[in-house]
Amino acid sequence: MATWALIENTNSAISYGGPWSEASGLGLSGNSVHVLLPNIVNSTTPPATLTFNFTGREIGVYGVASIFNNSVTVPEPVWECAVDGNLLANSNPYGTYPLMSYCEATDLEGDISHTFELSVSQSGTGFFVDFLKYLVGPGHFATVPPNTTAWIAADDPRLGGQGWTPLGDGFRTIQAGPPTTEMPVLSFAFAGSSVTYYGFSKAAMGLADPTLPALTLNGSTHSEGFYTIDDASNSHAFSASITQDVALANSNPYNVALFTTPLMEIGVHTVNVYYDVNSTVWPLTLDSLTITDGFSILPIFVPSQSPTHKNRAVVIGGAIGGVLGGLVLILLVLFIRRRWMMKRREERRKNMITGIERNDIKLRPFSRLEDVHDTNDQAGHVDALQEH
């Protein structure tokens, strides 16, 4: 079970150097991105830089570098990445599916702080930074920057569902008969204030599986689902038809947000997703989830079941591990102490009654302790009253 920290490009924990600009609406989540305009950085100018400190096991930097058609008329950007001074191999994010990072580091030591550095020496067609994503080291959730969003992959075993099949790096529904709303297709609990559900774009579906019957549609089919939060009476409809839109030149070609829950009090919430559509007409897809305030509270464990794994558990988000273990230990000690005190209290009560019966003491309403002549029995009464 992996909880990733999604660090938006505007997070104050990121340090930028050089001529970065902000452009709105171009990010993978529809937010602004940090961008180097075409050819603004070249061999005659200092490089543009990005620096970020983190404690985690893996890290990558992402941006909408190019849509699937990667034909370019000017040179591509030139960049290099390093973690703790060690250079990383560059990926090729242009024209690829699934989404690839510019570069990434894996198998890092998760218990120490690392420094990620990006240097762009030529901006070429333009260089876009949307977010960094890193796998938080066990027991180090407190090191995550404030207001960080948690990112959850589609195959996370904490997601429970039925009627799904793999599609690319995510899933799609396979219900071919009459739709039903009796059982949710997806269930999960999360710790935070809101969750956003991302499905595939039509372009991504076509690259993941070109044989899907739904891809032959002209985009006019209306597909709707709904979800409930915490209790069945609190339901919200969402449209899946938006995923049929063809990606435009400057849009995100990978996924689209199907719904975002209302902002709620930070805590543990349960979401059930229902899809009342024949999946051969248009399937519901799952690419990922993001959780607002996902590292703000301590989650609890609840039963769950994933599309690919059964009998798995837990609330998605937040700090777990050592902190949770310590809390459980404290509660266990308090429980055992309470049981011991109750048992001791019951034994003293029985001893008091036995003593009274043995000495044939007559109890009267509002009798005073000094009316009891036996000194040992009197002490027993005092102890019993103090216990109560």
C-alpha positions as CSV (number, residue, x, y, z in Angstrom):
1,M,0.0,0.0,0.0
2,A,1.6,3.2,-1.2
3,T,0.6,6.8,-0.4
4,W,2.2,9.3,-2.7
5,A,2.6,13.0,-1.9
6,L,1.6,15.1,-4.9
7,I,3.5,18.4,-4.7
8,E,1.8,21.0,-6.9
9,N,4.2,23.3,-8.8
10,T,3.0,26.2,-6.8
11,N,4.0,24.6,-3.4
12,S,6.3,26.9,-1.4
13,A,8.5,23.9,-0.6
14,I,9.8,24.1,-4.2
15,S,12.6,26.5,-4.9
16,Y,12.8,27.9,-8.5
17,G,15.7,29.7,-10.1
18,G,15.7,31.4,-13.5
19,P,13.0,32.7,-15.8
20,W,10.0,30.5,-14.9
21,S,6.5,31.7,-15.7
22,E,3.1,30.5,-14.6
23,A,0.4,29.5,-17.2
24,S,-3.1,28.6,-16.0
25,G,-5.3,25.7,-17.1
26,L,-2.5,23.6,-18.7
27,G,-1.8,21.2,-15.8
28,L,-2.7,17.6,-15.6
29,S,-5.2,18.5,-12.9
30,G,-6.4,21.7,-14.7
31,N,-4.3,23.9,-12.4
32,S,-1.6,26.3,-13.4
33,V,1.9,25.1,-14.3
34,H,5.4,26.5,-14.1
35,V,6.6,26.9,-17.7
36,L,9.7,27.9,-19.5
37,L,8.6,29.6,-22.7
38,P,10.0,28.3,-26.1
39,N,13.7,29.1,-26.5
40,I,13.7,31.5,-23.5
41,V,16.5,29.4,-22.1
42,N,19.4,28.5,-24.4
43,S,23.1,28.0,-24.6
44,T,23.7,31.7,-24.0
45,T,21.6,32.0,-20.8
46,P,22.0,30.5,-17.3
47,P,19.9,27.3,-16.8
48,A,16.6,27.4,-15.1
49,T,16.5,25.3,-11.9
50,L,14.1,23.6,-9.5
51,T,15.1,22.2,-6.0
52,F,13.0,20.2,-3.6
53,N,13.9,18.4,-0.3
54,F,11.9,15.3,0.7
55,T,12.0,12.1,2.8
56,G,10.8,9.3,0.6
57,R,11.7,6.2,-1.5
58,E,10.8,7.4,-5.0
59,I,10.3,10.7,-6.8
60,G,9.5,12.0,-10.2
61,V,8.7,15.3,-11.9
62,Y,5.8,15.6,-14.3
63,G,4.4,18.1,-16.8
64,V,2.4,18.2,-20.0
65,A,5.4,18.4,-22.2
66,S,3.6,17.4,-25.4
67,I,0.4,15.8,-26.4
68,F,0.4,12.4,-28.1
69,N,1.3,13.8,-31.4
70,N,4.9,14.6,-30.7
71,S,5.8,16.2,-34.1
72,V,7.8,19.3,-33.4
73,T,9.3,22.0,-35.5
74,V,11.9,23.3,-33.0
75,P,14.3,21.3,-30.8
76,E,13.0,19.7,-27.7
77,P,14.1,20.9,-24.3
78,V,17.4,19.8,-22.7
79,W,17.3,19.0,-19.0
80,E,19.0,16.9,-16.4
81,C,17.9,15.7,-12.9
82,A,19.8,14.6,-9.8
83,V,19.1,13.3,-6.3
84,D,21.7,14.1,-3.7
85,G,24.1,15.0,-6.5
86,N,23.7,11.7,-8.4
87,L,22.5,12.2,-12.0
88,L,19.3,10.4,-13.1
89,A,18.4,9.0,-16.5
90,N,16.0,11.1,-18.5
91,S,12.7,9.6,-19.6
92,N,10.9,10.5,-22.9
93,P,7.6,12.0,-21.9
94,Y,6.8,13.1,-25.4
95,G,4.0,11.2,-27.2
96,T,3.8,8.4,-24.6
97,Y,1.2,6.6,-22.7
98,P,0.9,6.0,-19.7
99,L,2.1,9.4,-18.5
100,M,5.9,9.4,-17.9
101,S,8.0,11.7,-15.8
102,Y,10.9,13.8,-17.1
103,C,13.0,11.8,-14.8
104,E,12.6,9.7,-11.7
105,A,14.6,8.1,-8.9
106,T,13.6,4.8,-7.2
107,D,15.0,2.6,-4.4
108,L,16.0,5.5,-2.3
109,E,16.6,5.2,1.4
110,G,13.2,6.1,2.9
111,D,14.4,7.2,6.3
112,I,16.7,10.2,5.4
113,S,16.2,13.5,3.7
114,H,17.0,13.8,0.0
115,T,17.5,16.7,-2.4
116,F,16.0,16.6,-5.8
117,E,17.4,19.0,-8.4
118,L,16.2,19.8,-12.0
119,S,18.2,21.9,-14.4
120,V,16.9,23.0,-17.8
121,S,19.7,24.3,-20.1
122,Q,17.5,24.7,-23.2
123,S,13.7,25.2,-23.1
124,G,13.3,24.3,-26.8
125,T,9.5,23.9,-27.5
126,G,8.8,24.9,-23.9
127,F,9.2,23.1,-20.6
128,F,6.2,22.6,-18.4
129,V,6.3,21.5,-14.7
130,D,3.0,20.5,-13.3
131,F,3.9,18.6,-10.1
132,L,6.4,16.4,-8.3
133,K,5.2,13.1,-6.9
134,Y,7.1,11.1,-4.3
135,L,6.5,8.0,-2.2
136,V,6.5,9.0,1.4
137,G,8.9,7.0,3.6
138,P,7.3,4.8,6.3
139,G,6.9,6.8,9.5
140,H,7.7,10.1,7.8
141,F,4.3,11.5,7.0
142,A,5.0,14.4,9.3
143,T,7.7,15.6,7.0
144,V,5.2,16.1,4.1
145,P,4.8,19.8,3.4
146,P,1.6,21.5,4.6
147,N,-1.5,21.4,2.4
148,T,-0.1,18.5,0.3
149,T,-2.5,16.4,-1.7
150,A,-2.3,12.6,-1.4
151,W,-2.2,10.6,-4.7
152,I,-3.6,7.1,-4.9
153,A,-3.1,4.7,-7.9
154,A,-6.0,2.8,-9.4
155,D,-4.5,-0.5,-8.3
156,D,-4.2,0.4,-4.7
157,P,-5.5,-2.5,-2.6
158,R,-7.4,-0.1,-0.3
159,L,-9.9,0.5,-3.1
160,G,-12.8,-2.0,-3.1
161,G,-14.9,-2.8,-6.1
162,Q,-16.4,-5.4,-8.5
163,G,-16.8,-5.7,-12.2
164,W,-13.5,-4.1,-13.3
165,T,-10.8,-5.2,-15.7
166,P,-7.4,-3.6,-16.2
167,L,-7.0,-0.8,-18.8
168,G,-3.6,0.6,-19.3
169,D,-2.3,1.5,-15.8
170,G,-5.9,1.8,-14.5
171,F,-9.3,0.0,-14.7
172,R,-12.6,0.0,-16.6
173,T,-16.0,-1.5,-15.8
174,I,-17.1,-4.5,-17.8
175,Q,-20.8,-4.7,-17.0
176,A,-22.4,-5.8,-20.3
177,G,-25.9,-6.6,-19.2
178,P,-28.6,-4.4,-17.7
179,P,-27.1,-1.9,-15.3
180,T,-27.8,-2.1,-11.6
181,T,-27.6,0.4,-8.8
182,E,-27.9,-2.2,-6.0
183,M,-24.2,-2.6,-5.5
184,P,-21.4,0.0,-5.8
185,V,-18.8,-0.6,-8.4
186,L,-16.2,1.1,-6.2
187,S,-16.0,1.6,-2.4
188,F,-13.3,3.2,-0.3
189,A,-12.7,5.2,2.9
190,F,-10.4,8.1,2.9
191,A,-8.9,10.4,5.6
192,G,-9.1,14.0,4.5
193,S,-11.5,16.7,3.5
194,S,-12.3,15.9,-0.1
195,V,-11.5,13.4,-2.9
196,T,-11.2,13.8,-6.7
197,Y,-11.9,10.9,-9.0
198,Y,-9.9,10.8,-12.3
199,G,-11.0,8.7,-15.3
200,F,-9.3,8.2,-18.6
201,S,-9.6,10.6,-21.5
202,K,-10.9,9.1,-24.8
203,A,-7.4,9.6,-26.2
204,A,-5.8,7.6,-23.4
205,M,-8.5,4.9,-23.7
206,G,-7.7,4.5,-27.4
207,L,-4.0,4.1,-26.7
208,A,-4.6,1.7,-23.8
209,D,-7.0,-0.5,-25.8
210,P,-7.8,0.5,-29.4
211,T,-10.3,-2.4,-29.7
212,L,-12.8,-1.0,-27.2
213,P,-16.3,-0.9,-28.8
214,A,-17.1,2.4,-27.1
215,L,-14.3,4.1,-29.1
216,T,-16.4,3.9,-32.2
217,L,-19.1,6.2,-30.8
218,N,-19.3,9.7,-32.0
219,G,-19.2,11.1,-28.5
220,S,-23.0,11.8,-28.2
221,T,-23.8,9.0,-25.7
222,H,-24.8,10.3,-22.3
223,S,-23.4,8.3,-19.4
224,E,-24.0,9.1,-15.8
225,G,-23.2,7.7,-12.4
226,F,-23.6,8.8,-8.9
227,Y,-21.7,8.5,-5.6
228,T,-22.6,8.7,-1.9
229,I,-20.6,10.1,0.9
230,D,-20.9,8.5,4.4
231,D,-24.5,7.7,4.1
232,A,-26.8,6.6,1.2
233,S,-29.1,9.6,1.5
234,N,-26.2,12.0,0.6
235,S,-25.8,11.3,-3.1
236,H,-24.3,13.2,-6.0
237,A,-24.6,12.6,-9.8
238,F,-21.6,12.8,-12.1
239,S,-21.2,12.6,-15.9
240,A,-18.8,10.2,-17.5
241,S,-19.6,11.5,-21.0
242,I,-16.8,14.1,-20.7
243,T,-14.2,11.4,-21.1
244,Q,-15.4,10.9,-24.7
245,D,-14.1,14.4,-25.7
246,V,-11.1,14.3,-27.9
247,A,-8.0,16.0,-26.3
248,L,-7.3,19.4,-27.8
249,A,-3.8,20.6,-28.7
250,N,-3.1,22.3,-25.3
251,S,-5.2,20.1,-23.0
252,N,-4.4,17.2,-20.8
253,P,-4.6,14.1,-23.0
254,Y,-4.3,11.6,-20.2
255,N,-7.2,11.8,-17.7
256,V,-10.1,13.9,-16.6
257,A,-11.7,14.6,-13.2
258,L,-15.1,12.9,-13.2
259,F,-16.1,14.3,-9.8
260,T,-14.8,16.1,-6.8
261,T,-16.6,15.6,-3.5
262,P,-17.8,18.7,-1.6
263,L,-15.3,20.0,0.9
264,M,-16.0,18.4,4.3
265,E,-14.6,18.6,7.8
266,I,-11.3,16.8,7.9
267,G,-11.9,13.3,9.1
268,V,-12.6,9.8,7.8
269,H,-15.2,9.5,5.1
270,T,-16.7,6.7,3.1
271,V,-17.4,6.9,-0.6
272,N,-19.5,4.5,-2.7
273,V,-19.6,4.9,-6.5
274,Y,-22.5,3.6,-8.6
275,Y,-22.5,3.4,-12.4
276,D,-25.9,2.8,-14.1
277,V,-24.7,2.3,-17.6
278,N,-24.0,-0.6,-19.9
279,S,-20.2,-0.7,-20.0
280,T,-20.1,-1.9,-23.7
281,V,-21.8,1.5,-24.6
282,W,-19.4,3.5,-22.4
283,P,-17.3,2.1,-19.5
284,L,-16.5,3.9,-16.3
285,T,-12.7,4.2,-16.0
286,L,-10.5,4.7,-13.0
287,D,-7.1,6.3,-13.4
288,S,-6.3,7.7,-9.9
289,L,-7.6,9.5,-6.9
290,T,-6.3,12.6,-5.2
291,I,-7.2,13.5,-1.5
292,T,-7.2,17.0,-0.2
293,D,-5.7,17.2,3.3
294,G,-4.7,13.6,2.9
295,F,-1.8,13.9,5.4
296,S,-3.7,16.0,8.0
297,I,-5.0,13.3,10.4
298,L,-4.4,9.8,11.6
299,P,-6.5,7.3,9.7
300,I,-8.1,4.2,11.2
301,F,-8.3,0.7,9.6
302,V,-11.6,-0.4,8.0
303,P,-12.4,-3.5,5.9
304,S,-12.2,-3.0,2.2
305,Q,-11.7,-5.0,-1.0
306,S,-10.0,-4.0,-4.2
307,P,-10.9,-4.8,-7.8
308,T,-7.9,-7.1,-7.9
309,H,-7.3,-8.0,-4.3
310,K,-9.7,-9.3,-1.7
311,N,-9.8,-8.9,2.0
312,R,-7.4,-5.9,2.1
313,A,-7.9,-3.0,4.4
314,V,-7.5,0.5,5.3
315,V,-8.5,4.1,5.1
316,I,-6.7,5.9,2.3
317,G,-4.5,8.9,3.2
318,G,-2.5,10.2,6.1
319,A,0.0,9.0,8.6
320,I,0.1,5.4,9.6
321,G,2.7,2.9,11.0
322,G,4.6,3.8,14.1
323,V,2.2,6.5,15.3
324,L,-0.8,4.3,14.9
325,G,1.0,1.4,16.7
326,G,1.8,3.7,19.6
327,L,-1.8,4.9,19.8
328,V,-3.1,1.3,19.8
329,L,-0.6,0.4,22.5
330,I,-1.8,3.3,24.7
331,L,-5.5,2.3,24.2
332,L,-4.7,-1.3,25.0
333,V,-2.9,-0.3,28.3
334,L,-5.9,1.9,29.3
335,F,-8.3,-0.9,28.5
336,I,-6.4,-3.5,30.5
337,R,-6.1,-1.1,33.5
338,R,-9.8,-0.4,33.4
339,R,-10.7,-4.1,33.4
340,W,-8.3,-4.7,36.3
341,M,-9.9,-1.8,38.4
342,M,-13.4,-3.1,37.6
343,K,-12.4,-6.6,38.7
344,R,-10.8,-5.3,41.9
345,R,-13.8,-3.2,42.7
346,E,-16.1,-6.2,42.2
347,E,-13.9,-8.4,44.5
348,R,-14.0,-5.7,47.3
349,R,-17.8,-5.5,46.9
350,K,-18.2,-9.2,47.3
351,N,-15.8,-9.2,50.3
352,M,-17.8,-6.4,52.0
353,I,-21.1,-8.3,51.5
354,T,-19.5,-11.5,52.8
355,G,-18.2,-9.7,55.9
356,I,-21.6,-8.1,56.6
357,E,-23.4,-11.5,56.3
358,R,-20.8,-13.2,58.5
359,N,-21.2,-10.6,61.3
360,D,-25.0,-10.4,61.0
361,I,-25.0,-6.6,60.7
362,K,-28.4,-5.1,60.3
363,L,-28.4,-2.5,57.5
364,R,-30.7,0.5,58.0
365,P,-31.5,3.4,55.6
366,F,-28.9,6.2,56.0
367,S,-26.9,4.1,58.4
368,R,-23.6,5.7,59.5
369,L,-20.2,4.0,59.3
370,E,-19.7,4.5,63.1
371,D,-22.8,2.3,63.6
372,V,-20.7,-0.6,62.3
373,H,-18.8,-1.9,65.3
374,D,-16.3,-4.2,63.6
375,T,-13.2,-2.1,62.8
376,N,-12.1,-4.4,59.9
377,D,-15.6,-4.2,58.4
378,Q,-15.5,-0.4,58.8
379,A,-12.3,-0.2,56.8
380,G,-13.9,-2.3,54.2
381,H,-16.8,0.1,53.9
382,V,-14.5,3.1,53.5
383,D,-12.5,1.4,50.8
384,A,-15.6,0.4,48.9
385,L,-17.0,3.9,49.0
386,Q,-13.7,5.4,47.8
387,E,-13.8,3.0,44.9
388,H,-17.2,4.3,43.9
